[in-house]
Amino acid sequence: MSISPQRRQEIIDALRRGTVPRNSLDTFVVGLGGYEPVLDEELDKVASLGSVFKAVRGEYGCGKTFFSRWMADRARKKGFASAEVQVSETETPLHRLETVYRRLMERLSTADTPQGAWRNIVDGWFYALEEDVLAEGTVDPKDQQALLERTNELLEQRLAKVSSTAPTFSAALRGYRQAQAAGDQAIAEGILAWLAGQPNVSAAAKRACGVKGDIDHFGALSFLQGVLIVLRDSGSPGLLLILDEVETIQRVRSDVRDKSLNALRQLIDEVDSGRFPGLYLLITGTPAFYEGPQGIQRLEPLAQRLHVDFQTDSRFDNPRAPQIRLPGFSLERLRLVGCKVRDIYEQHSQSPDRISSMCDDAYVQDLAKAVAGKLGGKVGVAPRIFLKKLVTDVLDRIDQHPDFDPRAHYTLTMSDNEMTAVERQAMGASDVDEIELDL
């Protein structure tokens, strides 16, 4: 698959850092083809004013973050907006939905805007409203005041359902529109920040649109409704919201954990009730979160909603189920991913012939085996460090040094300071016979 030089650079840079790229993941995805038809069906359902919830489970290294970003990339190509929120005890606690909402708005992205797309979305929405007003034929395009007033009326009509529960949302949008028309950019920016859930917005900006205070836990859900309406009216089919690493709530205090689980249950129930047409909510977590005593099993209604029988052969898993499990990596899958990354690098290289000859399929397989071997044979933990080594230690050197031969000049080494805690644990001795004693 041919991709642009910029996209290739983004992929290579991310892998070089040991992180998951945010775009064009379909160029090196392996083993997820079975999910594509169902995921596309569900995105189509959301685009038709439906809503979907999906829970993804998998051990560390099986590709949960990759899956969610691949899904986001797929959704954006269909016109969706997306937002990836990392749940954490300090920065984004799940029981504080106003904080989740703020992170969502900070990370809101579209195909055209990789992050912070809220302003472009709002401006695009007002443009669409003006076009609808002009299409009515009752307002002179040169009469700016009349156009502003009729646009505000149409705004109220579109947001009528949200206004009944969150009147400040439409009030703030109206204030933003008026500040824009008056050329007061400082006030307009402040109002937009307040709409996005940002704290410490100036009193002048709030006063200009007649609002007070900050968005709270319950207001966040109503504001999310408003965001979905704005997205839909501006031409987007909806929003894919990813809550990644939800399992972190297992490590917080028991009272906070229970509040977080209840907030998750509330979100799922609201999605099921149809409150959020145009929303696809995706969460990721480890099997321990779904099955362990400190996870969803602590809240019986939540456990019932997410329960899926995984006792059968994984070949017969149901992608339509509310919870799906990702397949673990095998050496063959690791090799295939490595070869695809090598091919992407080859397109990007100044010496493509050397890349293909010095790092052929056999060498990629040997490197995959070596990395997995260093990690105690735990292939599921290997993808991140394997791809980092492949790009940084092998492909970059082949590309830069005409006399570099990885088989002759490179020996795989892995130090603690470049590995995650799980990777270091996998690298540790798994048998007493493996422990070397200095006698």
BELBELWO-V262587 format. One record per pair of residues at least 6 apart in sequence whose C-alpha atoms are under 7 Angstrom apart, sorted by sequence separation. I is the first residue (numbers start at 1). J is the second residue. D is the distance in whole Angstrom. If there is no record, write none. Layout:
I&J&D  I&J&D
//
This chain:
14&20&6  46&52&7  58&64&6  76&82&7  87&93&6  94&100&7  109&115&5  141&147&7  163&169&7  179&185&7  206&212&6  232&238&6  289&295&4  290&296&6  291&297&6  296&302&6  297&303&5  346&352&5  372&378&6  398&404&6  429&435&6  14&21&5  87&94&6  92&99&6  108&115&6  109&116&6  110&117&7  134&141&7  139&146&7  163&170&6  194&201&6  231&238&6  250&257&7  289&296&6  290&297&7  296&303&5  372&379&5  397&404&7  92&100&6  107&115&5  108&116&5  109&117&5  139&147&6  179&187&6  180&188&6  249&257&6  416&424&6  107&116&6  108&117&5  179&188&5  346&355&6  11&21&5  42&52&7  72&82&6  106&116&5  108&118&7  228&238&6  346&356&7  372&382&6  10&21&7  159&170&7  190&201&6  249&260&7  371&382&7  176&188&5  190&202&7  394&406&6  105&118&7  156&170&7  191&205&6  176&191&6  190&205&5  191&206&7  199&214&7  308&323&6  371&386&6  176&192&7  306&322&6  7&24&7  133&150&7  306&323&6  85&103&6  133&151&7  187&205&5  197&215&6  368&386&6  85&104&6  172&191&6  84&104&7  83&104&6  130&151&6  129&151&6  152&174&6  339&361&6  84&107&6  172&195&7  83&107&5  83&108&5  339&364&7  1&27&6  82&108&6  83&109&6  169&195&7  338&364&6  81&108&7  82&109&5  81&109&6  82&110&6  81&110&5  335&364&6  80&110&7  335&365&5  175&208&6  335&368&6  76&110&6  77&111&7  175&209&4  334&368&7  76&111&5  261&296&7  172&209&5  246&283&7  265&302&6  331&368&7  171&209&6  246&284&6  247&285&5  261&299&7  331&369&7  239&278&6  240&279&6  241&280&6  242&281&6  243&282&6  244&283&6  245&284&6  246&285&5  247&286&6  238&278&4  239&279&5  240&280&5  241&281&5  242&282&5  243&283&5  244&284&5  245&285&5  355&395&7  237&278&7  238&279&6  239&280&6  240&281&6  241&282&6  242&283&6  243&284&7  247&289&5  381&423&6  168&211&6  355&398&6  26&70&7  250&294&5  354&398&7  355&399&7  25&70&5  250&295&6  20&66&6  22&69&6  358&405&6  331&379&7  351&399&6  375&423&7  378&426&7  24&73&7  330&379&6  334&383&7  338&387&7  350&399&7  23&73&6  228&278&6  329&379&6  349&399&6  376&426&6  225&276&6  329&380&5  375&426&5  376&427&6  328&380&6  375&427&4  166&219&7  374&427&6  169&223&6  166&222&6  165&222&7  166&223&7  162&222&6  162&225&7  162&226&6  159&226&7  105&196&6  102&196&6  102&197&5  101&197&7  102&198&6  98&197&7  125&230&6  128&234&6  122&230&7  125&233&6  125&234&4  121&231&7  124&234&6  121&234&7  98&215&6  98&216&5  98&217&5  101&220&6  97&217&5  96&217&6  98&220&5  97&220&6  80&236&5  87&243&6  79&236&6  80&237&6  81&238&6  82&239&5  83&240&6  84&241&6  85&242&6  86&243&6  87&244&6  79&237&6  80&238&5  81&239&5  82&240&5  83&241&5  84&242&5  85&243&5  86&244&5  87&245&6  80&239&6  81&240&6  82&241&6  83&242&6  84&243&6  85&244&6  86&245&6  87&246&6  80&240&7  88&248&6  89&249&7  87&248&7  89&252&7  95&259&5  95&260&4  94&260&5  72&240&7  95&263&5  94&263&7  68&242&7  47&237&5  47&238&6  46&238&7  53&268&7  53&271&7  52&271&7  51&271&6  64&284&6  51&274&7  51&276&6  51&277&5  50&277&5  51&278&6  52&279&7  53&280&6  54&281&6  55&282&6  56&283&6  57&284&6  58&285&7  59&286&5  49&277&5  50&278&6  51&279&5  52&280&5  53&281&5  54&282&5  55&283&5  56&284&5  57&285&5  58&286&5  59&287&7  49&278&5  51&280&6  52&281&6  53&282&6  54&283&7  55&284&6  56&285&6  57&286&5  58&287&6  57&287&6  46&277&7  47&278&6  46&278&5  46&279&6  46&280&7  62&326&7  62&327&7  62&328&5  55&322&6  56&323&6  57&324&6  58&325&6  62&329&6  54&322&5  55&323&4  56&324&5  57&325&5  58&326&5  53&322&7  54&323&6  55&324&6  56&325&6  57&326&6  38&319&6  38&320&6  35&319&6  30&333&7  30&337&6  29&337&7  28&337&6  28&340&5  28&341&6  62&380&6  61&380&5  61&381&4  60&381&6  61&382&7  61&383&7  8&344&7  8&348&7  5&348&7  18&384&6  18&385&7  18&388&5  17&388&7  15&387&6  16&388&5  15&388&5  16&391&6  15&391&7  16&392&6
//
